[in-house]
Amino acid sequence: MGAQQVRDGFVALYGAEPDGVWSAPGRVNLIGEHTDYNDGFVMPFALPHTTVAAVSRRTDGVLRLHSANVKDTAGTAGGVVELRLDALAPESDRNWTAYPAGVFWALREAGHPVTGADIHLASTVPTGAGLSSSAALEVVVALALNDLYELGLQRWQLARLCQRAENVYVGAPTGIMDQTAAACCTEGHALFLDTRDLSQRQIPFDLAAEGMRLLVVDTRVKHAHSDGEYGKRRAGCEKGAALLGVDALRDVPYDGLDAALARLGDEEEVRRLVRHVVTEDHRVERVVSLLESGDTRAIGPLLTEGHASLRDDFRISGPELDLVVDTALEAGALGARMTGGGFGGSAIVLAEAGDADAITKAVEAAFAAAGFTAPRTFEAVPAAGARRLV
């Protein structure tokens, strides 16, 4: 949805022009899954799918929220939700409004003088597909408030505040990758991010120029980060770090992995989690090296290797995701893996441009034969991060 449509929607709702219009994208993670909360490496890029927000300041401590994507039982757009900033409390809201409200809460907790807003939102980021629709929502609100209230915060600082909103206010134990991707990605690049210190390198990633395409296959199986399984994986990683005497699993060297696993003894579940995180960090570094040397096709097997690790060690894949990967590879894909938090969501497929349509049809046929809901497939092209539109 374009800036003018969202602006017009704001006027219809609130009876005045907004102070501005902003957007923030969803993201695909090329490689580096469940490494961000282990202080590790990730490599996301922004999608052209965005959440757009028209926003005006208020000075009375009131927050009014409306989303064009939220429908009532009759299928029409829901009404405006009104909240008081002084009544916001962590984990008090289980609705979509928790994400923008959480940003206000996090900013105020950090001492920033935000005094309210009228907000109208519209999004093309698929929800529940592992493409960070929640981070896009958080970051677009944070960027708007940063501009309107002249807070002077850097993009990485906004990402940190949005992560705190999701961790504490919403109650989802996510890492920093999604918010940083939405805030900091640039068009035509993948973001090589060290989640420990938030140092970044923009790595050119133009598959079309090399005759390739990256497909996103949304299995339409919904996932929810605040459900218990994600939290269990994070707690298991933290247990592994404690048993190994390191600050985070990032500190376990790849060439010392076997020795580390031996030290964990019969802690089999923890051993699996540690093995995934350490090998996944190594895969990210290998992908960066290959992209920087121009050997892009060689990243395909690393994507597939990452999927096997997520399936067998981290155990967060599922029948639909595995079917996408297996079918795509049989149909000639260069590599494929699940992306995002797991337990549903999306997979990515790296393919020669001439093979992409046949792979898409093969996956659709496999889903039909298995009796699964038809997947939705689209091409992912690295897009711009969060920005002001008007």
N, C-alpha and C positions, 0 to 999 in steps of 0.2 A: 504494500500500500504506500502511495506517494505522500510527500510532505503536505501537498495541498489538500488531499483528502482528509488527512489527520487534522490539519488546521481547521478545515471546514467542520469536521466532527466536533472539535473543541468549541467552536463558536456556537454550534447548535446546542451543545450541552450547557455551556456556562454563560452564553450571551455576550461574550467579549472576545477580542483577538488574544491569542496566547502571546506570552513574551518571547517565545521561540519554539523551534521544532528540532529535535535531535534524533539520531538513530544509533543503534548498536547491533552488531551481527551475531548470529549463531556461529558455531565453529565445528570443524571436523578435526579430530586429532589424527595426524598421519601416523605417528608412532610415539610410544611413551605412555602406557596406560597404567593407572594406579601407582605411578611413581611420584606424583606431585606432592602427596601428603607424606612421602618418605624423603623429602628434600632432594628429589632426583631431577632427571631431565625429561622434557616433553617437547613435542613438535607439532603444535596445532596450526591451522590457518583459518581465517575468517571466511564464512560463506556469504553469498549475496543476499541470503534470507536475513531480514532484519526485524527488530522491534523499533517502532517509531513512536516518539512521545512528543505531544504538544503540551507545554508546561507554562504556567504563570505563578509568580510568587504570591504568597499570602503572608500577612503579618499577625494573624489572630490565633496561631497555634492549631489551625485546622488543616487536615489533609483530605482532599476529595479526589477519589480515584474512579476511573472508568476505563473499561477495555472493550473494544469493538469485537474481540474474539470470545468474550464470555457471554454465553446465551442463557436465557431463562428456560423454564420448562416448555414454553410455547415456541422456542426456537428463535426468539427475537433478542436483541441486545439487552443485557441486564442493565440495572440502574446504577447511578452513582453511589459509591460507598464513601461515607464520611467518617473520619477517624479524628480523634484528638491526640496530638503529639505527646501530651503529658500522660496519656493513658496507655501508650505503647509498652508492651512487656514481652520478653522472649517467650516463644512457643505458645503464645496466646491465640494465634490465628492459624488455622489449617487451610485457608483459602489462598487463591492466587495473590490476594492483596498483601500477604505476608512478605512477599519479595520487595515491592517498593516501600512498604512501611518499614521493613527491616533496614533499608538504606537510611531512612530518616533517623531511625533509632541509633544506628551505628554512628552516623555523623554527630548526632547530639551527644552520645556517650563520649565521643572523642573531643567534645568541646566546641564543635562548629555551630555557629549561630543560624541554624535553619528554622524558620518560623512558620512554615506551612506552604502548601501549593495546591493548585488545581491541575490535574493531570488527565489527559486522554491518551490512550495507548492503542496501537494496532500492530499486529505481528504477522509475519509470514514464516517465522521459524517454527518448524513442526514441534509440537509438544510431546514429551515422552519418548522421543526418538534418539536420545543420546546426543543431541546436537546443541545442548546448552541454551535452551530457551529461557531458563531461569536466570542464567548469567547475563544474557542479553537484556532482560527486563531490569535487572539490578543496575547494570552499567549505564544504560540509557538514562535512568533516573539520576544516578550519581553524577554523570557528566552534566546533565541539565542543571542540577543544583550547584555544582561547582562553578558553572558559568554565571548563573543568575545571582548567586550569593557571593561571587568573587572570592571563593575560598582559597584559590591559588594552589590547589593540590595537583601533584603530578599524576600521570596515568597509572603508574604502579601503586601509588597511594590509594587511588580510587579503587583499584582492584583489591587491595588488602581490606579496605572498608567493606566492599561488597562481599568478600569472602566471610568476614566477621558477621555480616548480616545473615548470610545463609547458614553459617555454623551455629551461631548463638540464637538469633531471633527465629529463624525458620526451624532450626534443629537438625540440619542435614550436614554430616561431617565431611564435606567436600574439601578438596585441596584448592590451590590457588590458580590452577591452569585456566579454567573456564573464564573466570573474570579477567585475567590478564590477556587472554586471547581476544576477548570482546573489546577490551580497552586499547590494546597495543598492536594488533596485527596490521600489516600494510598490504595493499593490493599487489598481487603477483608474487607473493613471498609466503613461505612457511616460517613460523617463529620458533627458533631454537631458544628455549627458555630454561635457565637454571633456577629451579623453584626455591633453592636455598637463599640465594641473594638477589633473585629476580633480574640478574644480568641477562641480556637478550642479544641475539643476532638474527637479523632478517636474512633468510636464505632464499635466493631466487628459486622459484618453483613454477616453471611455465611448461606444463606437459604438452600443450597443444603445439608448441614450437618444435617439440621432439617427436611428434606423431603419436602421442599417448593421451589417454583420458583416465580420470579418476571418477569412478561411479560411487554414489552413496545409495545403498539399498536399505530403505526403512522397512523393517520387518512388520511394522505396525503392532508389535508386541510392546506394551507399555511397561515402563520401569519407573521406580520412584526411589531417589537417592536416600530419602529419609527412612525407608524401610530398613529392617534390621540387618540384612545380609551385607550391605555396604559397610555399615558400622562394624560388623564382626571382622571383616577383612582388615579394616584399619586397625582395630584393636589387636589383631593377630600380628600385624606388622610391627606395631609398637612393642608387643611382647618379645618378638624376635630381636629387635634392636636392644632391648633391655638385657635379654639373655646373652647377647654377644658383646655387651658393654660398649655400645656405640650410641651416638646421639640419634642417628637415623640410619635406615638401611642403605642410604646413599653412601655411607662410610665403609661399607663392606666392599673391598676391591674385587673386581671380576676374577682376577687371577688367584684370589684367595677364597673363592666361593666354596670349593670342596672342603677346605679346612673348616670354614665357618659352619657348613652343614653338618660336618662330623661333630662339632662342638654342641650342636643342638640335640644330639642323641635321639631319643625316641619321641621327640616333639614333632611328629610327622606333619601335622597340619601347618605348624609354624615353618617347618623346613620348606614346604611347598611354596608358601607365601614369600619367604626370603629368596628362594631360587628364582621366582618370577621377577621380583623387583630388581635384583642384581643383574639378571640377564637382560631385562628390558632396558635398563639404563645403558647397558653396553650396546644394545641394538640401536638406540637413539643416536649414540655417538657414531656408530658405523653408518647409519643413514646420512647423517650430516656430512661425513667424510665422502661418501659416494656422490652426494648431490654437488658438493663443492668441487669434486674432480670431474664432474660431467658424466658420470656413469649412472644415470638415473634408472635405467631398466634393472640394474642390479639390486635396487632396493626391494624389488618384488618378493624374493625369497625371505627377506627379513620381515616383511609384513606377515607372511604366512607363518613363519616361525613364531612371531609374536602371538598370533591367534592360538597356536597350539599351546603356548605357555599359559595364556588366559583361560583356555578350555581345560587343560589338564592339571595345572598347578594352582592357578587362582580360582578355578572352577566357577566362573561367572558367565560362561556362554550359555547357549541353549539350543534346542533342536533347530529353530528357525535360523539362527545365526550360523550354526555349523552347516546347515544346508546351503546357505548362500555361498559360504567359502568353498565347500567341497564342489558344488556345481560350477561355480565360476572357474575354479582351477581346472576342472575336467573340460570346460569349454574353451580353455586356452588363455585364461588370465595370467598375467605376469606375477600376481600376488594378490592376497585378499586377507582381511582380518576383521573381527568385530572392532567397533570403536565406541568410546564412551564408557559409562559406568558398568554396563553389562546387565544381565537379567532381562534381556530384550533390547529394544532400540535398533541401532543400525550397524551395518557392515560396510567397509569400503573395498573396492575392487580396482586394482591397477591393471589397465589393459591397453593393448595397441588400439589406436583409434579405429582401425578397420574391423576389430573384433568386438567392439563394445556392444553393438546392437544384438549380435548373436548371443553374447553372454547374458544380456538382459532378458532375451526371450527364453534362454535355457533356464534361468533362475525362476522366471514366471511359470514355466511349465513344471518345474520341479515342485514349486509351492502348490500348484493346482493338483498335482499327482499325490502330494502328501496331505491334501485336505486343509492346508493352511490358508489364512486370509491372504489375498493377493498383495505382494509387496509394492512399494512405491520407489521407483528408481529415478535419480537425477544426477547430472554431472556436477561435480564440485570444482569450482574455479576460484582460486584465492582472491578474496575481495578485501575492501578497506575495512578498518576497524571503526570504532565509535567516532562520531563527528557531529557537528552542528550543521543542520540543513538550512535553517532559516533564522 
